[in-house]
Structure formats: C-alpha cells, structure tokens
Amino acid sequence: MHIAPYDNANTPIVDVDDPMVPLNYFNIVHLKRDQAFDYQVPGYETCIVPATGTVDVEIEGFNAASIGNRTVDVWDGEPEGVYVPAGTKARMICKTDKAEVFVAGAKYDQVLDPFAVRSDELDKVQYGSDDTKTHRKIKHILGTKYHDKVGRLLVSELFTVGAGGWSGFPSHKHDTDRLPDETRHDETYNFRFRPNHGSGVQMLQREDGKPGDAYHIVDGSTIVLDNGYHPCAVLPGYEMYYFTILGGLTQRSLVQYFQPSHADQVETIPGIKDMIAKFK
C-alpha cells in the first residue's frame, strides 16, 4: 500500500498493530531548535534516526548527545541512530535550527539495553552494477553487528548508485515463516529523491506469473508491504533513497525468498550474495 506524503503532525504514519504491517511502527518527527519530543511505544522496540538535523536523546537514564550530522538532505553525510528498548520512555531534543527524525519500530516485548550507533559504526555493503541496472549502496544502522543487542528490528538506508535503475531485484518476498526458505518480516519504506522532484515506481506482485500492482512513489512516499514480491525503480536522471524498517515475526534474521521466474538472476548481479548475508 502507498501512503502519499502528508503533514503527519508528529503522529505515527504506521501506528502500533497496523492492519497491514502489525510488526512495524513508523513516525516522522519535525522539530525546531530546542523543541523536545517525547514518546513511548509499549510492545515495540524503536530506533531514532535523524534524516537531517541533530538531536540529543534521553532514555530513562541513558543519554546520547548530538545524534545526526546531516543538514541538506539524506545524501549529506552518514546516518546515526539510537536504539530504544521496547516500551521505554524516550525524549529527543533538537540542537540545530531544525530536524527531521525517523522513528522506526518492530513489535517486541522484551526490554533490552539502549545504545547509540555512530556514523563510524555502520555496517555498509555496495552491490550490483551499472550494466545490470541494479547498482546500490546499503547503510545498515541496526545491522548484523547488533544482532545480540536487538530483538526483531532491522533498520537500514538504501541508495541507488548513479541515476536511474532498479532496487530489490531479483524480486523477492518475506511474508511467510517457513524456514529455511523464508521468514515473515513486515516491511515499511520511506522514499526520497534527488533532485526531489524525481519519482519512481514500487511494484507489488502477489503471485508469481500473475499481474500485480504498481504505485507511483514521490519524495516522501511511504510504502507498507505485507506480502508479495516487491522490486522498485527510479526514473533515469534521478537518485533514490529509502529508509527501510523490517520487523520479524519470530526471529530477527531475514530470509528472502526469490521469485522463481527471476531467481536465476541472483547469479548475474555482482555482490548480491554479500547483500543477502548482511540482513541476517
């Protein structure tokens, strides 16, 4: 489902127990200098990631100062984040003229310890190629290195490399727990484009061999994915970014099931197997 950009007034875009992606939570918070925003999400662990701007974060005795270093847009530097344990009270305070902050969440009922992820602690991977039109870069904020410190939540930023091309291809899904072939992970995206009047398309094919749906995505679009194969593409001449939230039903590690009619292309895309491994 596509959620067009709108002024959410700092209220969740994807709230708890969402009928389509109940394992996910997503909010975008806009603040001006010295403004504070408090939140608490019972039953969901969350991660605070400034898209732009800098915030101080306070979490019931844990403090992380000066999180976020981007000013112009999401291409302007590396991301940073703070893990907020399930149901814990969190406060963010804006330290720059303004800040736009993503709050990603996944359903989880155990209370772990908070921690900060600085820009030099990201888990990065770049794969694909210009020839296969699949060249992209992934910056994992809550990636493999934090597997023992996070319950079900995976948080990443994905960038197309160059202008135009495909992402999430070969087409794959992760809507059913049936190990070792696949896991159930609800997924939520928020898209940005450079220049920001660019756009793209999000495909969603429920069954292999049958026609699916396509959504026109623009700067600020949110996509929620409950089931089906879901590649996306950006128009030639534009760069695409998307903030990615994955929440697992029974485990944190993601196991993707590649669409049978396209699965052979896994062997043609440079570095894709390293990308797959980074979502464990």
C-alpha positions in Angstrom: 0.0 0.0 0.0 1.2 3.5 -0.8 0.8 6.4 1.7 1.2 9.7 0.0 3.3 12.4 1.7 1.3 14.5 4.2 1.8 16.5 7.3 1.6 13.9 10.0 2.0 16.5 12.8 4.5 14.2 14.6 2.0 11.4 14.9 2.7 7.8 13.7 2.4 7.2 9.9 2.3 3.4 10.7 0.9 3.0 14.3 1.0 0.0 16.6 -1.0 -3.0 15.4 -1.4 -1.6 11.9 -3.8 -3.8 10.0 -1.4 -4.3 7.1 2.0 -4.4 8.8 1.4 -5.1 12.5 5.0 -5.9 13.1 6.1 -2.3 12.1 6.0 1.2 13.6 7.0 4.4 11.8 6.8 8.0 12.7 8.4 11.2 11.2 9.1 13.9 13.8 9.8 17.6 12.8 11.4 19.8 15.4 12.8 23.3 15.6 15.8 24.3 17.8 15.4 23.4 21.5 12.0 21.7 20.9 11.6 18.3 22.5 9.5 15.3 21.6 8.6 12.5 24.0 7.3 9.1 23.1 6.8 5.6 24.4 5.6 2.6 22.4 4.5 -0.3 24.5 5.3 -3.6 22.9 7.6 -2.2 20.2 11.4 -1.6 20.2 12.3 1.5 18.2 15.3 3.3 16.7 15.7 7.1 16.4 17.4 8.2 13.1 17.7 11.8 12.1 17.1 12.3 8.4 18.5 15.8 8.8 19.5 17.8 11.8 21.0 16.9 15.2 19.2 15.8 18.4 20.1 14.8 21.9 18.4 11.6 23.0 17.4 10.7 26.6 16.2 7.3 27.5 15.4 6.7 31.2 19.0 7.3 32.4 20.8 6.7 29.1 21.9 9.8 27.2 23.2 10.1 23.7 24.4 13.6 22.7 24.5 15.1 19.2 22.9 12.3 17.1 22.8 13.1 13.4 25.1 15.2 11.3 23.2 15.8 8.0 21.9 19.2 7.1 20.8 19.5 3.5 19.2 16.0 2.9 19.8 12.3 3.4 22.7 12.3 1.0 24.6 14.9 3.1 26.6 12.6 5.3 26.3 9.3 7.1 23.3 8.3 9.3 23.3 7.8 13.0 20.8 6.3 15.4 19.8 5.4 18.9 18.2 2.0 19.9 15.2 2.5 22.3 14.1 -0.6 24.2 10.5 -1.8 24.0 8.1 0.3 25.9 10.8 2.7 27.2 10.2 6.4 27.5 12.4 8.4 25.1 12.9 12.1 24.5 14.7 13.8 21.6 15.7 17.5 21.8 16.6 19.4 18.6 20.1 21.0 18.7 20.0 22.6 15.2 17.8 25.1 13.6 15.5 22.2 12.6 15.5 18.4 12.4 13.5 15.7 10.7 13.7 12.5 12.6 12.6 9.0 11.6 11.4 6.7 14.4 11.4 3.0 13.2 9.9 0.2 15.3 9.3 -3.5 15.4 7.0 -5.5 17.7 8.9 -7.0 20.5 8.1 -7.4 24.2 11.4 -8.0 25.9 13.3 -4.9 27.3 16.9 -4.7 26.3 19.5 -2.0 26.8 19.7 1.3 24.9 22.7 2.2 22.8 23.8 4.7 20.2 25.1 3.9 16.7 27.6 6.5 15.4 28.5 7.1 11.8 31.7 5.1 12.1 29.8 2.1 13.4 27.6 1.5 10.4 27.6 -1.8 8.5 27.8 -1.0 4.8 27.5 -3.0 1.6 27.5 -2.0 -2.0 26.5 -4.4 -4.8 25.1 -4.6 -8.3 26.4 -2.9 -11.4 25.6 -0.2 -13.9 25.4 -2.9 -16.6 22.6 -4.8 -14.7 21.0 -1.5 -13.7 21.0 -2.8 -10.0 23.8 -0.7 -8.5 23.0 0.4 -5.0 24.5 1.0 -1.6 23.1 0.0 1.8 23.9 1.5 5.1 22.8 -0.7 8.0 22.1 1.2 11.2 20.8 -1.8 13.1 22.5 -4.5 11.1 24.4 -7.7 11.7 26.8 -6.4 14.3 24.0 -5.6 16.7 22.2 -9.0 16.3 22.7 -9.8 20.0 21.5 -6.4 21.2 18.3 -6.0 19.3 15.1 -8.2 19.3 13.3 -8.2 15.9 14.2 -4.8 14.4 16.3 -4.2 11.3 16.9 -0.6 10.2 18.8 0.5 7.0 19.2 3.2 4.5 19.3 2.2 0.8 20.6 4.3 -2.0 20.7 3.8 -5.7 24.2 4.4 -7.1 24.1 6.7 -10.1 20.9 8.0 -11.7 18.1 5.6 -12.5 17.9 1.8 -12.0 16.3 -0.9 -10.0 16.3 -1.9 -6.4 15.0 -5.0 -4.6 15.7 -7.1 -7.7 15.6 -10.0 -8.3 12.1 -9.8 -7.0 11.7 -11.4 -3.6 9.3 -11.7 -0.7 9.3 -12.5 3.0 5.7 -12.9 4.2 5.6 -16.5 5.5 7.6 -18.2 8.3 8.8 -21.4 6.6 12.4 -21.9 7.5 14.9 -22.5 6.0 13.3 -21.0 2.8 11.7 -17.8 4.1 10.8 -15.7 7.2 7.8 -13.4 7.9 9.1 -9.9 8.1 6.8 -6.9 7.7 8.5 -4.0 5.8 8.0 -0.2 5.6 9.8 2.2 3.4 10.0 6.0 3.2 11.4 7.3 -0.1 13.4 10.4 -1.0 14.7 11.5 -4.5 17.5 13.8 -5.7 16.6 16.2 -7.2 13.4 16.0 -5.1 11.0 16.4 -8.0 12.1 12.9 -9.1 10.0 9.8 -8.7 9.8 6.1 -9.2 7.6 3.1 -9.1 7.0 0.4 -6.4 5.8 -2.9 -7.8 3.9 -5.5 -5.8 3.2 -8.9 -7.3 1.2 -11.2 -5.0 1.7 -14.3 -7.1 4.3 -15.4 -9.5 3.0 -15.4 -13.0 0.0 -13.2 -12.3 -0.3 -9.4 -12.8 0.3 -7.3 -9.7 0.1 -3.7 -8.6 2.3 -0.6 -9.1 2.5 2.6 -7.1 3.8 5.9 -8.2 6.3 6.9 -5.5 7.4 10.5 -4.9 9.6 12.4 -2.4 8.2 11.5 1.0 6.1 8.5 -0.1 5.7 5.7 2.4 5.2 2.1 1.3 4.0 -0.7 3.6 4.5 -4.3 2.4 2.5 -7.1 3.9 3.1 -9.8 1.3 4.2 -10.4 -2.3 7.3 -9.7 -4.5 8.3 -6.1 -4.3 11.0 -4.6 -6.6 11.2 -0.8 -7.1 12.8 1.6 -9.6 13.7 5.2 -10.0 13.4 7.3 -13.2 16.5 7.9 -15.3 18.3 11.0 -14.3 17.4 10.8 -10.5 18.8 9.2 -7.4 16.6 7.3 -5.0 16.9 6.7 -1.2 14.7 4.7 1.0 14.6 4.3 4.8 13.8 0.7 5.5 12.1 -0.9 8.5 11.9 -4.7 8.9 10.2 -6.4 11.8 10.4 -10.2 12.1 7.6 -12.3 13.5 9.7 -15.0 15.2 13.3 -14.0 14.5 15.5 -11.0 13.6 17.4 -12.6 10.7 15.7 -12.0 7.4 15.4 -14.9 4.9 14.3 -13.7 1.5 12.5 -16.0 -1.0 13.4 -15.0 -4.6 10.6 -15.1 -7.2 11.1 -18.4 -9.1 10.8 -16.8 -12.5 13.7 -14.3 -11.7 15.7 -16.3 -9.2 18.4 -17.3 -11.7 19.5 -13.6 -11.9 20.9 -13.8 -8.4 23.9 -15.4 -10.2 24.3 -12.4 -12.5 24.3 -9.4 -10.1 27.8 -8.7 -8.6 27.9 -8.8 -4.8 24.2 -9.6 -4.2 25.0 -12.6 -2.0 27.0 -10.4 0.3 24.0 -8.1 0.5 21.7 -11.0 1.4 24.1 -12.0 4.2 24.0 -8.6 5.7 20.3 -8.9 6.5 20.9 -11.8 8.9 
